[in-house]
Amino acid sequence: MLETDDSGKCWDAKIKTRNGDLYMTDGWPEFVKENGITEPDFLTFRLLMLPRLFAFKVSIYRADGCIKHSGDGDVEILHENVIKSVNGGSLPAAFWKVGGMRGRRDVTMEYVATGDCKSVVLDHRSHRTDLARGWPEFRKANGIIVGKTYSFEFNPNRNVIRVKELVKY
């Protein structure tokens, strides 16, 4: 079974082997078509251990690293960013341009693990957007530290960036 992150819809696909390699058949073509997967999109698969069933939660990304959603309306743009500076943080231009953040002077940051929210001022530069006033307090309050990887999901309809720590396996 395949399930996307955003729709919750499931597709039955079979896994077969050929010459020691695994590949998907049956429901795979429908999954690709219905989710608009094209080159150079890339996918991540998370194995879900369910009773008597192997299932994958699938995330679909565009070539620029932003998540590609099949639905419309409440679209969220995803960017994984490593915090490199203790006091500051920045988002690349590709993130804020695609997400429609150009011209926005501030955004609400929400830390998913705690539900904590804080207004953060945006400082747009030519190749990035700096997280300015409000970011240091948000970072400290939520234990966001240098060297860990966090995802930033922007919802333009709500003007919210949801931040969560990514655990690498």
C-alpha positions in Angstrom: 0.0 0.0 0.0 1.2 3.5 -0.8 -0.1 6.6 0.9 0.9 10.2 0.2 1.6 12.7 3.0 -1.0 15.2 1.9 -4.0 13.4 0.6 -4.2 10.3 2.8 -5.4 8.4 -0.2 -4.1 4.9 -0.6 -3.0 2.9 -3.6 -2.5 -0.8 -3.7 0.8 -1.7 -5.4 2.7 -5.0 -5.5 6.4 -5.3 -4.9 8.2 -7.9 -7.1 11.8 -8.9 -7.5 13.8 -9.4 -10.6 17.5 -10.3 -10.5 17.6 -9.4 -6.9 16.2 -5.9 -7.4 12.8 -4.8 -6.0 10.3 -2.9 -8.0 6.6 -1.9 -7.8 3.9 -3.0 -10.2 0.1 -3.0 -10.5 -1.0 0.2 -8.6 2.2 2.0 -9.3 1.3 3.5 -12.7 -2.0 4.9 -11.2 -0.1 6.3 -8.2 2.4 8.1 -10.5 -0.4 9.5 -12.8 -2.8 10.6 -10.0 0.1 12.4 -8.2 1.5 14.1 -11.3 4.9 12.6 -10.8 7.3 13.5 -13.6 11.0 13.8 -14.0 12.9 15.3 -12.2 10.6 14.8 -9.2 12.0 12.5 -6.4 10.3 10.5 -3.7 11.0 9.4 -0.2 9.4 6.2 1.2 8.8 5.6 4.9 8.0 2.1 5.8 4.9 1.8 8.1 4.8 -1.4 10.1 1.1 -2.3 10.2 -0.4 -5.6 11.3 -0.3 -8.0 8.3 0.5 -5.2 5.9 3.6 -3.4 4.6 2.8 0.2 3.7 4.8 3.2 2.7 4.1 6.8 3.4 5.4 8.6 0.3 6.6 12.2 0.1 6.9 13.7 -3.4 9.4 16.5 -4.0 10.2 18.7 -6.9 13.7 19.2 -8.2 14.1 22.3 -6.1 13.6 20.3 -2.9 10.1 21.7 -2.2 7.4 19.2 -1.5 4.9 18.7 -4.3 1.3 18.4 -3.2 -1.5 16.7 -5.2 -4.2 18.8 -3.7 -5.1 22.4 -4.2 -6.1 25.2 -1.8 -4.2 24.8 1.5 -0.8 24.3 -0.2 2.3 24.0 1.9 5.8 24.5 0.5 8.4 22.4 2.3 12.1 23.2 2.6 14.6 21.4 4.8 17.1 23.8 6.3 20.1 23.2 8.6 20.5 26.0 11.1 24.1 27.2 10.8 24.1 30.3 12.9 23.2 30.5 16.6 21.5 34.0 16.3 20.2 34.0 12.8 18.5 31.7 10.3 17.8 32.1 6.6 15.7 30.5 3.9 16.9 30.3 0.3 15.3 32.4 -2.4 13.8 29.3 -4.0 11.8 28.6 -0.8 10.2 32.1 -0.5 9.7 32.7 -4.2 7.8 29.5 -4.8 5.9 29.9 -1.6 4.7 33.4 -2.4 6.4 35.0 0.5 7.8 37.9 -1.6 6.6 41.1 -0.2 5.5 39.6 3.2 7.1 41.5 6.0 6.4 39.0 8.7 5.2 35.4 9.3 4.0 33.3 12.2 6.4 30.6 13.1 4.9 27.5 14.8 7.1 24.8 16.4 5.2 21.6 15.8 6.5 19.7 18.8 5.3 22.3 21.3 2.6 24.2 19.5 4.5 27.4 20.4 3.9 30.3 17.9 5.8 33.6 17.5 5.6 36.4 14.9 8.9 36.7 13.0 10.0 39.6 10.8 11.3 38.6 7.3 14.3 40.5 5.8 14.3 39.7 2.1 17.7 39.6 0.3 18.5 38.8 -3.3 19.4 35.1 -2.7 17.7 34.4 0.7 15.3 35.6 3.3 16.7 36.2 6.8 14.6 35.4 9.8 15.0 38.6 11.8 13.2 40.1 14.8 11.4 37.4 16.8 13.5 34.5 15.4 16.1 34.4 18.2 13.4 34.2 20.9 11.4 31.5 18.9 14.6 29.5 18.5 15.6 29.7 22.1 12.1 29.0 23.4 11.9 25.8 21.3 15.5 24.5 21.7 16.3 24.9 18.1 20.1 24.4 17.9 22.9 24.6 15.5 23.7 21.5 13.4 20.3 19.8 13.6 18.1 19.6 10.6 14.6 21.2 10.6 11.8 21.3 8.1 10.1 24.6 7.3 6.6 24.2 5.9 5.0 27.4 4.6 1.2 27.7 4.4 0.5 30.9 2.3 -3.2 30.8 3.2 -2.4 31.1 6.9 0.9 32.9 6.6 2.4 30.3 8.9 5.8 28.5 8.8 5.6 25.2 10.7 9.0 24.1 12.0 9.9 20.6 13.1 13.1 18.7 13.8 13.9 16.0 11.3 15.5 12.9 12.6 17.9 11.3 10.1 18.2 7.5 10.0 
